[in-house]
Amino acid sequence: MELFITCPKGIEQLLEQELSTLGAESTTQTVAGVKAQGDLAFAYRICLWSRLANRVLLPLVEGEVSDADALYQLVQQVDWLEHLRPTGTLTVDFNGRSATILNTHFGALKVKDAIVDQIRTATGQRPTVERSRPDLRVNVHLAKGRATVAVDLSGESLHRRGYRQEAGAAPLKENLAAAVLMRAGWQDSAYPALLDPMCGSGTLLIEAALMRADVAPGLLREHFGFQFWLGHRAEVWNSLLDEARQRRAAGANVPVPDYIGYDADDAVLQRARQNARRAGVDGLIRFKQQELARLTGLDRVEPGLVLTNPPYGERLGEESELMFLYQLFGQLLHKHFAGWRVGVFTGNPELCKVMKLRADKQYRLFNGTIPSQLLLFQVHDKPAQAKEAPALSEHARMFENRLRKNLKQLARWRKREGITCFRAYDADIPEYAVAVDVYEPLVMVQEYAPPAKVDKVKAFERIQEVMQVVEHVFELTPDQVVLKQRKRQQGSAQYTRQNETQHFYQVTELGCRLLVNLHDYLDAGLFLDHRPVRQRLQKMAAGKDVLNLFCYTGSATVHMVAGGALSSTSVDMSATYLDWARRNLALNTDDLSPHMFVQSDCFKWLEKPRRERFDLIFMDPPTFSNSKRMQDVLDVQRDHVQLIKGAMSLLRPGGVLVFSNNYRRFKLDYDALAAFEVVDITGQTIDPDFKRNARIHTVFEIRHPA
């Protein structure tokens, strides 16, 4: 039999070696796969024993395909009654495209029609399509005008062993985990321990345990694609199953290494434990909830292998924060793991530079479509001596001096106004492009994303200096200084939780109590530059019915209610922020009955005919949003006229709309709004802590003509 075995890109050589051990008569590597020759038992052994393969394909016919009709004729060359009962079920997996076959759904439909038509003509009966566990899975690959039609003997991809029904936020596929273990030398070594300090759903540890216990990964699966294929020989398959079960039983009696997995997230560890239980190796692996910072050496264990797949993408953490994580990891390895072998599998190898370990081997792999690397290190027997913190550079001392100067200049104003939340520094020195915001008693450092041409390690070193200076100037501990990276947010990213600490605490602004959260979201929940706007609204609100559109966490609503508003309506599309707004208002008034919180797209809310009218409206839309909750993309420059007109229609005679936004190049369309009286009050809404950047926002008061 001529077979084609697919695999993730980058592990073709490993797969070829594995196929040779499974009885391949000959092999040839291709991109993301290996061609191999062998008998039916060999095909079954791949399905049962391969730790690296995705699919085992048995090609039936190959030929030129100029259009859909040619594809139909090519499929008809196969006698499908040799593979499928007339009343059986099938599904077609089609990949590739051509000038005339533009999408995979159309290609799969044409292949299905060719098979069904042939069988119906020959027997008067027809098979049916079934996506889940069909009797026959047909795979068609179209490239460069040629199509290959094959039977998929594997069924679902072989990386789906059956034990991992739940995974963490960025799961590592089982066959890629096996490849990482093989490249790290696990399969051919006698390491007495395997430690994954950021184990997530436990895939690396589970695959390692299955290897050492000689458990065929296919034993964990309930179904294969060949089981109802007419070419299937049950006696051959059952013989291989019996052999695999005997090897698993024998492997259970072999001494096993220590398998240890740590993770900071207990919910993820619960999934890891369930995965290990389903794989039958839960008795071999010790999972423990533990922060990376608490990582220490293992008692009574000779040097083993530390292998991990730490976070490296934007979904799980910003780059500067991750560099601190990798730096800490390197420091702990030096301190506690002398003599150990270390493997780090990452899609961002730049992060590994801060570990201060030199990789002696590097392997290029792909995690899905992400180009990734496995870097292997040897921790020296004599760990490096701890060094004192380096003296500040000349530029860092300049940053410290500027920060202290700013604090001194703001001190009298802060004392007079009772300001406890303010901006202390905003990229005053180009080399230190950060904002330092104080939310007593904590400080948030926001790093503006550096240009791509800036060396990432140098940028990280600058951020380290910033954090060191901020801790020193404000006399804070490291856990009291929070680092975030600022960059343009797409879609609903501004509403996306960054972490899960639920670390809310209370601050006071102009007599109002407000909740902030520096850890869980990109923004803390209180826009500091809008402080004068909120104060102005507070003074204007007495005896009025007020509306807050795009209300965010409701801080403006709180100020208007504190100023004596009779009622308030707060509208936002985020349930998370509306709940935050409700909690903020509850801190400041015992009676919430006159106050409404509406979850809605403000565009839609303004378009609906409404009877209620308001005396004071505040609207502060985002610069840009394409959230799925919105009916359309919001662009404040393009859409502000429509928004303002909608709000003005709800304004009572004598009322006022305060319109604000943070788009630095914003230009109000006075001509389109000529029916209203518009006054630019931006200059009156810039406090001393934002004087350096007077375009941080624009604010207008808009009224109907008297």
C-alpha positions, 0 to 999 in steps of 0.5 A: 500500500502507498500511504500518505501520513500528514503531520504538523509542519516542522516534524516531518523528519521525526515522523519519518523516523517513527514510521521506520520503527513501525515497519515502513518499507520505504519513506519519502519526506514532503512538506507537512507529511511523509509518503510511506509503503507498507501493508495494511497492518502497517497502516493500522500500527500508525493509527494505533502507535504514531505519536506524531501523525495527524492523518493516515491517507490511502490514495485511490486516484490522482490526476489533472483537474481543469474544472469541476467536471474533470474533478467529477470524472476523476472521482468516478474512476474509483469503484466506490462499492469496494470501499462503501456499502450502498446504504452507508454514510460518508463525508468528504474533506476537501482542501485546496483551490483552483481557478475554477474551484474557488472554495472547499465546500463546492469541491467537497459537494462535487466529490460527494455527488460523483460518489453518490451518483456512481453507487445509485446508478449501480445499485439503485440505493445511495449513501448519505452524508454524515459528518460525525463518524461516517462509514467512509471519510474521503480526503481530496487534496487539490494543488497546482491543477492536480487532485489526489483522492484518498480514503482517510483511515484515521478518521478524526485527526490522530492528535485527538487521543481522546483524553483531552476534552478540556484545555486551557486558553492556548492548548498545545496539540498532543502530537506537537507536544510529543514532538517537543518531548522527542526533540528534548530527548525524553524518549531516548533518555533516562531522566529521573524527573520531568517538571513543567512549571507552567503546565496548563492543561498538562499535555506535555506531562501526559504525553511524556507519561504515555511514552515512558509507560509504553501506552499506544496513544490510539488505545485511548480513542473510541473510533478510527476511520477504517472501522466501517471501511469495506477494506477493513480486516478486523482480525489484523486490527484486533491482533494489534490491539491485543499486543498494545494492551499487553505492552501497556500492562507491562509498562505499568510495572516499570519504574517511572520518573517523577512527573510534576506540573505547576500552574498558577490557575487552579481551574486550569489544573483541575482540567489537567487532572481530569485529562490525566485521569482519562489518559490513565496516568493520573497516578503518575503526575503530581499537579500543584497550584503554584505561582512561577515565583515560588518555583524551587528545586526538587528534594531527593531528585537527580538533575532531570528535564524542565520542559515548558510551553510558557505564554508568548502571545498577545492573548495571554500577556503583553510582551514587556510583562512576559519578559519579566516572566521569562527573566524570572524563570531564568533566574530561578533556573540558575538558582535552583536547577543546576545540572538540569536540562531545560527546554522552552517551546515558544512562538516568540524566541526573543523572550528567551534572551532575557533568561541569560541562558545560551541555547545549545540546540534550537528546533524550528516547529509550527504551533498551528500557523505560528512559527515557533522554536524549541530552545534547549539549554543546559543549566551549569553545575555552578549557578551564577552568583546573585548580583546586586541590582545594577546602578541606574544609567545616566538616562534612568537618572534623568527619568528619575529627576523628571519624575521627582520634578513633576511630583514637586510641581503638582504637589501644591495643586494636589493638596489644594484640590484633594487629588489622589489619582493623577498622572505623574509622568507622560513620555516626557523623555523620548527614551522612556515612553511610558505614562505613570498614573497614580491611583493611591496607594498603587501606581500604574506604569503604561508602556507605549508600544515601541516601534518594531525596529526597536530592539526588544531586549533593550526596550525591556531593559528600559522598562526594568529601569522605569519600574526600579525608579518608580518603586524607589521614588514612590517608596513602593514594593514591586507588587504595588506597581502595575505594568501595562502596555498601551496600543491601539485596541481593536474591536472589543479588546477594550472590554477584554479582561486581561487577568482574573485577579478581581482586584478592585479597590476604592479611591476618592475623587472630588468627594465621590467614591469610585472603584478602580482595577489596575490588574484586570483590564487595560484601563483602570476604570477611571480616565484621569484626563476627564477629571475636570469634565466630571467636576463640571458635570457635577456642578451642572447636574443639580435638579436635572435628569441626566443621561450618560452615553457610552458610560463605561464604569459610570464615574461621570454618572456618580459625579452628576448624582453627587451634584444633585441629579434627580435621575440618571440613565447610563447606557453602554454595550458592556454588561461588565462595565454596567455592573461596575457602574452600578457598583460605583453608584451604590458606593455613593447613594443608598437609593438606586431607584431613580437610576437606570442602567441600560445595556445597548449599542448607543447607536441603536438606543438613540435611533429608537423613538423615545419619550424621555427627555433629559436636561444634561447629557454626557457623551464620550464615545470611543475613538474606534470600535468594531465590537461584535455587539455593535451593528456597525463599526464606530469611527468617532470622526465619521460618526460624531454628527449622527451621534450628536444629532441623536443626543440633541433630539433627547435634550429638553429646552435649555438643556446641554450636551457635553460631548467629549472624545480622545481622538487627538486629530478630531475635528468637529463638523461645525457646518453639519451641526450649524443648527446648534450652538457649539462651544469648544471648552477643551481648554477649560478641561485640562488639569495641570497633570495633563498640561504637557499634552493638551490634545489628550481630549476635546470637549464641547458644550452643545445647546439648542439656540435660545 
